Amino acid sequence: MTDGFRPTWVDVDLDAIRHNARLLRPPGSELMAVVKANGYGHGDLEVAAAAIEAGATWCGVALVEEGLRLRQAGIETPILILSEMPAGAEAVALAHRLTPTVYSDAAVDRLAEAARGPVGVHVKVDTGMHRVGLWPPEQTPAFAARTQAVGLEVEGIFTHFARSEEDERTTGEQLAWFLETVEAVRANGVTPRILHAANTGATLRHPEAHLDLVRPGIGLYGIEPAPGIGSDRGLRPALRWRSEIAAVKRLPAGEAISYGHRYWLEQDSWVATVPVGYADGYPRQLTDRGEVLIRGRRRAVAGTVTMDQLVVDCGDLEVEVGEEVALIGRQGSEEITADGLGRRFGTIGYEIVSRIGQRVPRRYG
């Protein structure tokens, strides 16, 4: 859609993406740029291209459709689908050289039937995340041997950490279990070329987990995986979300604002309407909790966040139509981060940026 009318948009700094990719790639390891969920709301095609320019040698996606989108845009880097694909997608995925993840006999059999030549797969091992993967890990040697026996190549084996940004003991235990599992796989006659385990937290905090490849997701976008983790290493936020004031009113003390009249002005105030709402991904849960920046000053979101608009209590600050409003980003000495916005209603920066809708144009620089 055009970005020439409604004054609400996202700026994505591709230099920041490139900087973060270089910072996160350890010496001696490859880097997989995880660009699922439209590049965590930043734009999958643009982020993938920037990360590859900066040295990423793989891309990671959640869906077959996401991998196809990258291929159709001309991205030739190996692409790993991070979970098993749905039944029926095998032929299309293999035709577009997407690398499958497997952890069930049914998925292996479907891939073997669809394959028209050598196919590399990555085996996912559950070492404690308990979302997807082989459990218990002791099943892995026999599973890997069976996978190769039906004509597939076990190119990689990987796991995922549950608490790498906050808990050294749990992460250490998961890594040890993973490495023991890999040794058992090798002893059983299967030799994977690529071992990987490190998400952003482990890439930053656990060099012993770097192995052959690291898989940073949120860190690639300059967002901390947990408060205080990453910014001290020089990660640079890549996304700014901005709008402009569309209407201004002077209202007396005691006036109530927006649906439900849940917000009452404590003094005579200037109030500004901003053309962004929950249909754009600005959380309705930030009703009476959110803040924006206007002229470098924090101002409260007043009343219920509506589908297309929100209202800001500017107090005694006499603002004007057309002035910039920062939803995420810096104005002057003040900054609203994705994490900071998320903490206001009990979520994380990942969710904030990933939910910014497609009707908000992205501009790249």
N, C-alpha and C positions, 0 to 999 in steps of 0.2 A: 504494500500500500504506500501511497505517497507520504512523504514526511514534510510536505510544504505548507500544511494548514494548521492542524492542531499543535499548539506549542508545548508538547510533551515528548521527550526523547531521551535516549540513552547514548552517551558517548563511550566508546570502547577504545582504549589506548593499546594498540597492537605492539607498540614498543615495550609496554609493560609486560605483555604476554611473552615477548621474546626474552626480555630480561629475566622473568621468573623461570622460564624454561632453562635458560643457561645456568641460573643459580641452583636449580633443583637437580640438574643432571650431575650425578657424582662421577668422579674420575673412574674410568674402567667399567661403567655400567651404561646400558642404553636407557632411554627415557621414552615412556609411553605417555602421550598426551591424552588424558581422558576428556573426551568432548561430548559425552552423552548429555541428554536433556538440553539440546541446542547449545552446547558449550556452556552449561550452567547458566543459561540465559544470556550469554555474551555473543552468541553466534557461532555455530559449530564449524562452518566452512572457513570463516575468517580466522578463528582461533587455531584450527588445525594447520592452516597454511603458515601462520606466523610461528607456531611451535616447531613445525618442520624446518622452517628457515633457521631456527635457533638450535637445531640439532636433534629434535625428536625423531626417532626412527620407527615408532609405532603410534597408532591411534587406538583408543579404547572406546567402545560404545556399549549401550545396554540393549539396543534393538537391532534386528536385521535391517529395518527401515532406515535407521540412522547410518548404518554402514553403507547402504545403497546410495544414500544421499551424498556421502563423501565421494564414493566412486563416480557417481554421475557428474560431480563437480571436477573430476580429473585428478583426485588425490590418489596416488599410486602406492603410498606407504602401506605396509601391512596393517590390517585392522582386525583387532580381536573383539569378538562379541563376548562380553564378560559373564554371561550366563548361558545356559542351554537355550537354543532357539526353539520356537514352537514347532510341533510336527507339521510337515508340509512345506516348510521354508528352506529345506536343505538344498534342493537343486538350484534355487535362485541364489542363495548365499554362496554356494560353491562356484557358481558360474561367474560371480563377481569377486571371487578370490577373498572372501571374508573368512577369517580364521575362527573355527568353532571352539567353544568351550564344551567339555563333556564331563559328566559325573554320574550317568546312568547307562545301563546296558541298552535300554530302548533308544536313547539318543545315538549311541555308537552304532547300533544296527541300522538305524535310518540313514545315517551318514554313509556307512559302508555301501548301502544299497544305491544311494544317490551319486556316489563318487564315480568319476570317469577317469581316474588316474590317481596318483599319489596325493593324499590330502593330509596336511598337518593339523593337528588338534592340540589344545591345551587342556590338561586335566586339572580340575579345581578340587582342592582338598579342604575339608572343613576341619580347622584346628581349634575351633572354639567360638567363631562368630555365629554359627548355627543358623545361617540363612540359606545358603546353597553350598553344595560340594559333597564329596564322599565322606561319610561318617559311619563308623569311626575310621580314622586315617589308615588303620591297619588293612583295610580293604584295597588300598591303592595299588600295591604291587601286582596282585592278581588282576585287578581291573585294567591296569596299564598293559599288562601282557596280553590280555584278551583283546584290547583295543588294537594293538599291533597285529595280532593274529588274524583279524578280519580285514586287514589291508590298510589301516590308517596309521599315520606316523605320530607318535607322541613327541611333538616338537617341544612342548613346554609343560611344566607343572607349576601351579601357583596356589596361594592361599590369601586370605584377607584378615587383617588385624582388626580387633574389636575396640581396642583402647590405646592405640599407639601414641596418641597425643597426650595421654595422661597417666599411664600405668606401665612402668618398666617391667614389673614382675610378670604381669599377664602377657605382655608382648614377648618377653623373653621365653616364656613357656610355650607360646604358640610357635615361635620361630624354631625352638629346639625340636618340637614335635614334627614340624614340617621338614626340617633337615634330616631327622631320623627316618621319616617316611621316604624321602628322596633316596637315601642310601639303601633302603630296603628295595625300592623300585630298581635301582641300578644292580643290586645283587641278584635280582630276578631277571636280568637280561635286557632291561629297557634303559636307554641312555638319553634322557631329554637334553636338548641343547640349551634351553632357556629356563631358568628358575626365577620366579618373581614373587614378591610378597609386600613390598613397601608402598603404602599409600603416602599421602603428604606428611602425616605425622611421623611415620617411620623414616621417610626420606630425610626429614629434618632432625630427628632425635635419635635414630638407631642406625648408625652406619653399618653395623654388622648385618642388617637386613637388606642392604642394597642389592646383593647378589648380582644377577646378570642384567636386570632391568628393574627400574622403579616406575610406579604408576601414580604420579601425583594428579589429583583432581583439583580440589579447591585451591591448593597452593598455586597452581598454574595461573589462577585468576587474581592472585595477590590477596586472598582472603585467608585469615588464620584458621586452622582446623580447630583451635581452641584458644581462648584468650591468652595472649602473651606468647603464643607459639608461631613464629615465622616472621613477624615484623622486625624482631631483633636481628634477623638474618638478612634483611633487606628486601623482602617481598614487597612488591608495589601493586596496590589495587588498580585494576584495569578498567573499572566501570564507574561512571558517574551518571546518575539519573536526575534529570532536570525538567523543570516546567517553567511557566510564567504565570503571573497573576492575571486572571481574566476579568475580575470584577472587584470593586472595593466599595464598602459601605462604612459609614460612621453610625454606630448603634449605642444606645444608652445602657447604663448599668441595669442589670436585671433581665435583659433580653435573652431568650433561649434560642439555641441554634441547632439546625439540622433535624433529621428524623428523630422522633421520640422526645425532643426537647430535654436531652440529658445533660447539656452543657449550658451553664448560665454565666453571662458576663458579670464579673465582679466590679467592673468600673466602666465608664464610658470608653469605648474602644473602636479602633479601626479593625475591620474584619475583611479578609481577602479570600476570594474563591479561586481555587487552583484546579485546572482541568485534568485531574488524574483521580482514579478511584479503584475500587476493588476489582473491576473488570480488567484493569491494567496490571493487576498484581500487587497493588498497594493494599496491605492486609486490613480488612474490616476490623480485625481485633485491635488495631491501633486507634480505634475510636477513643478519644479523650486521653490517649497515651502517646501518640506519635508526636514527633517534632520535625520541623523543617528549618532550613536556613534562609533568611531573607536579610540582605545587606550584612551578611556575616554574623547575624544574631539568631539565636534559637527562638523559635516561636511555636506555640502549641497548636496541634490539630484540635479544632474546636468541634465537639459533637461527632455524630455518626459519620464515618467514612461511607460515602455513597458510591454507586456503581461507576459514575463517570467523573465525580468531583469530590473535593474535600474543602473544608473551610478552615482558615487559620486565624487565630486570635493574635492580632498584631499589637494589642495594647495601645500605647500612646505613639507608636511608630506610624506616621502617616505615609503609607505606601501608595504606589501608583500601578495602574494597569500596565502590563508589559515587563514589570521587573522580574528578574530571574529568581526562581525558587529551587533550592537544592534539596532533593529528597534523599539522595546518597551522594556523598562527595564533599569537597571542601569549598568553603567561601571564607575568604580572609583567614583568620587564625582558627576558625571553628571547622569541625569536620563531623559529618554523620557517616558512620561506616555501616556496611551491611550487617555485620555482627551486632553493632550497637542497636540498630533498628530491630533486629530479631530478638535481642534480649528483652526488649520492652514488652513483648507478649509471649516470652517463653519458648522461642525457637532459635534457630541458628542462621548464620549468614548464607549458608548453602540454599536454604529454602527461600530466603528473600530474593536473591538474584535469579534463582531458577524459575520463580513464579512470575517474573515480569513478562507480560503478555506480548503476543505478536503484533498487537495494534500499537505498541510503542516502538517507533522506528529506532533502529541502531545506526549510529554514525561512527565511522571508523577513521582513526587517525594514528 
